[in-house]
Amino acid sequence: MRKPRTILIGQTIELTDGLYKLVGYEGVVYRLRHELTNETMVLHQSELFRLLAPGERLDIVEAEPEDDSKKKRKKKVLMPIVEALDHLDADTVALIPHLQELVDGTAPEGGELRAKYDPRLPMKGRLECKIKELDDLGMPMPYRTLQRRLQRYRDGGVAALGDKRTHDRKEEAFSRADERVITTLRRVLKTYAGRSKTSYAVIRADLKLELEDEYPHPNDRPTLPSTSTVERYVKQLSGNQDPTTLAQLRNTAALVPKHTFRKREVTAPGDECQMDTTWFDAFVRMPDGSVIRPHLTTLMDKRTRSIIGFNFTDGAPVAEDHAWLIARTLVPHSLRPWSNQYAELELPEMPWAKLVEDREHSYDTYRPYIFPRRILVDNGQDYRGIVVHAACTRYGMHITETPPRTPTGKPHVERHFDTIKTMFTRHLPGYAGGSLAERGAKAEEEDVLELRTVIELFDRWVSVIWQNREHEGLTDPLEPTFVHSPNSMYAASIEYTGQFMLPLGEEDFIALMPRTDRTVQVDGILFQGRTYDSPYLAPMRLQKDADGHSIKVPVHYDRHDPSQVWVLSSTDGEWITCGWTDDAGLLRPNERAMLHDARAIGKSSKRFTNEEAHDFVARSRREAGAVEKALQAEAAAAKKKAAKRGAPTDVEPVVDRSHVADDYLNFDELDLA
């Protein structure tokens, strides 16, 4: 790279009419003095460059003579004027014109030469006059100080007036270190890669052992540096992999690419979409009644930063879950078989809404429909599943895997998870925080929401808030004070793409759902403890094959919504929607609240499993038989005793059974072992 040309005060340059010395400057105007005639002239910088002698350059490097005592000393480089002035205080800058007057008699204000500062006069007299003048200007200075500064200015120019301790003393990081110690320390630091956090004292102890092993004889062994010196060496050698820092920070720093970062520019919405999974930072009640933190998977468009698809799973997602997310992406909200229309909101409609004949029943015109042409994912096994690639191939999408252990490969979807946590999840009951340090004592015992409710809330939040919120990643490069929203960026981008992808319909959505095989009984289909039924299942009930076995039909279902399943009709090939038979009962007033209370009471009280119930009845039967035999024996003995006394024997004796009744009144305390 070619260095910029510079000019320094006191520098001698050759112009077309002779040698000149730079004696002053003001902005881009320079004052030059002829070396022979002592005449001065003022030139603009453009005129100065034009008058330079052929081959003359303005960047000067003065090298000190290299003899045996100065072979290791570096070359002395004169500092450019602007850079040198940055290192000086205001008083020193004001002193520079006065020092120049002492050198060659040039007046500080650029006027005529003053006789008392004539270079032909003794320097002592000129210094005394300058001290008095500086005192009158409010810049008092001792004689010896002015003399030293003048000498430094003569030798090194403006740059030499700076603090010698901070500007002149520049040496290599390990210039005074023993090379053997540095080599051994490098080897020790390599052993700490991937290990837990340590201390400099431990590193010094390991360094000592390595030196003792490598140099057994004490006379040949280099001196062990102090702990503070080891600390300085480690910081210089390890960079962002200092073993005394947190292991998590080192691991994150190690994942940063070493090459130059380059953006992958995209033109149209859907050109690149990024997909990733994280823990949802709130406890949710799943369809099976368990309270857990689900996993959240989202699909984000890079061009507009729109969240075009999401999915909740009760555990780590699998390939079928990602195929289901793609189905949710390709089919707009209102084309899904169970979706209700959004309430009317004063939101801007998408530019393609006017092309829809029936807006109310076609698809939601308040959010964009983006067809992902390319989906960027990581190297997880769930993304490499056959069903994911089959779904993408079927609908003309491409799957691209990022390099291993490279979070910067899809940074936008990584970053937006934190925004979801801070702007949405924190408002939910059962918020778990981002770590154990932020989590409450009993977050999972709060009145957490059901998964269906969380999905609906998140879906509305994405449609209303996220899509219409200013996004920092969409800052206008031409006007940095203006920030776009995903919807406004989409509305502008779609006008220049020249094409619009038609959405898929209900049939495609159901076909991409996970499926299982079940029989159709008289009362419907039993699936995951729930019964689903539809009048259109009549031709399929209790069907058997030629061998008398029950015929199973494929049942498609939504993992998150237990309200209905879908069965392909055997007569006309249409999808049959089968509703949950108990779902309507949950709409009764206070029904859900009563069920929540019953669940809480049931968890705190004794409940019997089927095995425990059978065991209890069997033991009770045996104990009751033993008691009955004891009572019969007691009655027989009483009859014999009464017969001996001649008393009537047809009177039944009264037996105390209170202890038997008490056992059943306190059944929680029964021994069921």
Secondary structure as UniProt FT lines:
FT   TURN            9..10
FT   STRAND          12..15
FT   TURN            16..17
FT   STRAND          18..26
FT   TURN            27..28
FT   STRAND          29..34
FT   TURN            35..37
FT   STRAND          40..44
FT   HELIX           45..50
FT   TURN            54..55
FT   STRAND          61..62
FT   TURN            68..69
FT   TURN            71..72
FT   STRAND          76..77
FT   HELIX           81..86
FT   HELIX           90..104
FT   TURN            108..109
FT   HELIX           115..117
FT   TURN            119..120
FT   HELIX           123..136
FT   TURN            137..138
FT   HELIX           143..156
FT   HELIX           158..161
FT   HELIX           164..167
FT   TURN            173..176
FT   HELIX           179..190
FT   TURN            191..194
FT   HELIX           200..214
FT   TURN            218..220
FT   HELIX           227..238
FT   HELIX           239..241
FT   TURN            243..244
FT   HELIX           247..254
FT   TURN            269..270
FT   STRAND          273..279
FT   STRAND          284..285
FT   TURN            287..288
FT   STRAND          291..292
FT   STRAND          295..301
FT   TURN            302..304
FT   STRAND          307..313
FT   HELIX           319..330
FT   HELIX           333..335
FT   TURN            337..338
FT   TURN            351..352
FT   HELIX           353..355
FT   HELIX           359..362
FT   TURN            365..366
FT   STRAND          374..377
FT   HELIX           381..384
FT   HELIX           386..394
FT   TURN            395..396
FT   STRAND          398..401
FT   TURN            404..405
FT   HELIX           407..409
FT   HELIX           411..423
FT   HELIX           425..427
FT   TURN            429..430
FT   TURN            436..438
FT   TURN            441..442
FT   HELIX           443..445
FT   HELIX           451..464
FT   HELIX           466..468
FT   HELIX           472..474
FT   TURN            480..481
FT   HELIX           486..497
FT   HELIX           506..511
FT   STRAND          515..519
FT   TURN            522..523
FT   STRAND          524..527
FT   TURN            528..529
FT   STRAND          530..533
FT   HELIX           535..540
FT   TURN            541..542
FT   TURN            546..547
FT   STRAND          552..557
FT   TURN            562..563
FT   STRAND          564..568
FT   TURN            570..572
FT   STRAND          575..580
FT   TURN            581..583
FT   HELIX           584..587
FT   TURN            589..590
FT   HELIX           591..604
FT   HELIX           610..645
FT   HELIX           658..665
FT   HELIX           667..669
//
